[in-house]
Amino acid sequence: MTRPVKAAVFGTGSWGTAFAMVLADAGCEVVLWGRRQELADAVNDSRTNPDYLPGVELPANIRATTDPAEAAAGADFTVLAVPSQTLRGNLADWAPLLAPDTVLVSLMKGVELGTAKRMSEVIEEVAKVPAGRVAVVTGPNLAREIAARQPAASVVACVDEAVARRLQAACHTPYFRPYTSTDVVGCELGGAVKNVIGLAVGIADGMGLGDNTKGSLITRGLAEATRLGLAMGADPLTFSGLAGLGDLVATCSSPLSRNHTFGTNLGRGMTLEETIAVTKQTAEGVKSCQSVADLARRHGVDMPITDTVVDIVHHGKPTLVALKELMGRSAKPERR
């Protein structure tokens, strides 16, 4: 009899915990790592994560620890589910502990500030592993719905298709359907840019604007992601799939989306500081909008919605002024 697949999940937030549930339901033995002993005790003693998924019973084949070495030991898959901007520092500490030949799996949807590197690039650099040992899971995966075992699909991307298929098998359940891809660049950009567009749509909702505005922002936001992807060598078809349009629609239409909710508060007139104070979890687009804009400039790609979000979030531009400037741009063909 073959042994069960072992998975380590670093990060006890809502998506890390929900994906740990997916892995456990697929038959993996899962060790969930977190910093706080009281949260690890709650997972082990009451089978719950009261801080991030209250009321959800976790499978028996998940256990938690605060010891990263214990979590990493013997893991076939090491899943990274920490805020994007903390990945480099955290992984530098964990890299010496990783099991030989483990596949590192990114659940993060962001671009690193300063370097403008995608999360898989940061993982390869810090952990000193080849691209074929780094995979990405992305798509319309709102954690609360996944934890409720509602039907969802996702994309498992790795430049090594065999590795993608291995991870696909390790997280395939009756309610979670993963598809494989080798377009890591496109999948990561889709996830990062959708957070920025989710902020934009949230701002519009907070301002009381209607569905025409929302539909326009979603469509033109998808065009921005696709333009950037093409400039970076991604497959344009990726952006019409789960990692692109699917994730974008879910983020821009759901009150469960952190980025949409964050944007809504800004659109209602709250300051950045006030919005951060009432937000309990990380809205990746808040920081990544700047790094996505930097990435676009490096590749000579025009991303006006992204630039508008940066102006509102980081430069304090009033939303009405930003909207007027965005709508006042010169007319041009749609496919440009």
VENMOLIN-V260927 format. One record per residue. N is the residue number from 1. RES is the residue in one small letter. BURIAL is 1 if it has 16 or more other ideal C-beta (glycine too) atoms within 10 Angstrom, else 0. Layout:
# VENMOLIN-V260927
<<N	RES	BURIAL> <N	RES	BURIAL>>
This chain:
# VENMOLIN-V260927
<<1	m	0> <2	t	0> <3	r	0> <4	p	0> <5	v	1> <6	k	1> <7	a	1> <8	a	1> <9	v	1> <10	f	1> <11	g	1> <12	t	1> <13	g	1> <14	s	1> <15	w	1> <16	g	1> <17	t	1> <18	a	1> <19	f	1> <20	a	1> <21	m	1> <22	v	1> <23	l	1> <24	a	1> <25	d	1> <26	a	1> <27	g	0> <28	c	1> <29	e	1> <30	v	1> <31	v	1> <32	l	1> <33	w	1> <34	g	1> <35	r	0> <36	r	0> <37	q	0> <38	e	0> <39	l	1> <40	a	1> <41	d	0> <42	a	1> <43	v	1> <44	n	0> <45	d	0> <46	s	0> <47	r	0> <48	t	1> <49	n	1> <50	p	0> <51	d	1> <52	y	1> <53	l	1> <54	p	0> <55	g	0> <56	v	1> <57	e	0> <58	l	1> <59	p	0> <60	a	0> <61	n	1> <62	i	1> <63	r	1> <64	a	1> <65	t	1> <66	t	1> <67	d	0> <68	p	1> <69	a	0> <70	e	0> <71	a	1> <72	a	1> <73	a	0> <74	g	0> <75	a	1> <76	d	1> <77	f	1> <78	t	1> <79	v	1> <80	l	1> <81	a	1> <82	v	1> <83	p	1> <84	s	1> <85	q	1> <86	t	0> <87	l	1> <88	r	1> <89	g	0> <90	n	1> <91	l	1> <92	a	0> <93	d	0> <94	w	1> <95	a	1> <96	p	0> <97	l	1> <98	l	1> <99	a	0> <100	p	0> <101	d	0> <102	t	1> <103	v	1> <104	l	1> <105	v	1> <106	s	1> <107	l	1> <108	m	1> <109	k	1> <110	g	1> <111	v	1> <112	e	1> <113	l	0> <114	g	0> <115	t	0> <116	a	1> <117	k	1> <118	r	1> <119	m	1> <120	s	1> <121	e	1> <122	v	1> <123	i	1> <124	e	1> <125	e	0> <126	v	1> <127	a	1> <128	k	0> <129	v	1> <130	p	0> <131	a	0> <132	g	0> <133	r	1> <134	v	1> <135	a	1> <136	v	1> <137	v	1> <138	t	1> <139	g	1> <140	p	1> <141	n	1> <142	l	1> <143	a	1> <144	r	0> <145	e	1> <146	i	1> <147	a	1> <148	a	0> <149	r	1> <150	q	0> <151	p	0> <152	a	1> <153	a	0> <154	s	1> <155	v	1> <156	v	1> <157	a	1> <158	c	1> <159	v	1> <160	d	1> <161	e	0> <162	a	0> <163	v	1> <164	a	1> <165	r	0> <166	r	1> <167	l	1> <168	q	1> <169	a	0> <170	a	1> <171	c	1> <172	h	0> <173	t	1> <174	p	0> <175	y	0> <176	f	1> <177	r	0> <178	p	1> <179	y	0> <180	t	1> <181	s	1> <182	t	0> <183	d	1> <184	v	1> <185	v	1> <186	g	1> <187	c	1> <188	e	1> <189	l	1> <190	g	1> <191	g	1> <192	a	1> <193	v	1> <194	k	1> <195	n	1> <196	v	1> <197	i	1> <198	g	1> <199	l	1> <200	a	1> <201	v	1> <202	g	1> <203	i	1> <204	a	1> <205	d	1> <206	g	1> <207	m	1> <208	g	0> <209	l	1> <210	g	0> <211	d	0> <212	n	0> <213	t	1> <214	k	1> <215	g	0> <216	s	0> <217	l	1> <218	i	1> <219	t	0> <220	r	1> <221	g	1> <222	l	1> <223	a	1> <224	e	1> <225	a	1> <226	t	1> <227	r	1> <228	l	1> <229	g	1> <230	l	0> <231	a	0> <232	m	1> <233	g	0> <234	a	1> <235	d	1> <236	p	0> <237	l	0> <238	t	1> <239	f	1> <240	s	0> <241	g	1> <242	l	1> <243	a	1> <244	g	1> <245	l	1> <246	g	1> <247	d	1> <248	l	1> <249	v	0> <250	a	1> <251	t	1> <252	c	1> <253	s	1> <254	s	0> <255	p	0> <256	l	0> <257	s	1> <258	r	1> <259	n	1> <260	h	1> <261	t	1> <262	f	1> <263	g	1> <264	t	1> <265	n	1> <266	l	1> <267	g	1> <268	r	0> <269	g	0> <270	m	1> <271	t	0> <272	l	0> <273	e	0> <274	e	0> <275	t	1> <276	i	0> <277	a	0> <278	v	0> <279	t	0> <280	k	0> <281	q	0> <282	t	1> <283	a	1> <284	e	1> <285	g	1> <286	v	1> <287	k	1> <288	s	1> <289	c	1> <290	q	1> <291	s	1> <292	v	1> <293	a	1> <294	d	1> <295	l	1> <296	a	1> <297	r	0> <298	r	0> <299	h	0> <300	g	0> <301	v	1> <302	d	0> <303	m	1> <304	p	0> <305	i	1> <306	t	1> <307	d	1> <308	t	1> <309	v	1> <310	v	1> <311	d	1> <312	i	1> <313	v	1> <314	h	0> <315	h	0> <316	g	0> <317	k	1> <318	p	0> <319	t	1> <320	l	0> <321	v	0> <322	a	1> <323	l	1> <324	k	0> <325	e	0> <326	l	1> <327	m	0> <328	g	0> <329	r	0> <330	s	0> <331	a	0> <332	k	0> <333	p	0> <334	e	0> <335	r	0> <336	r	0>>
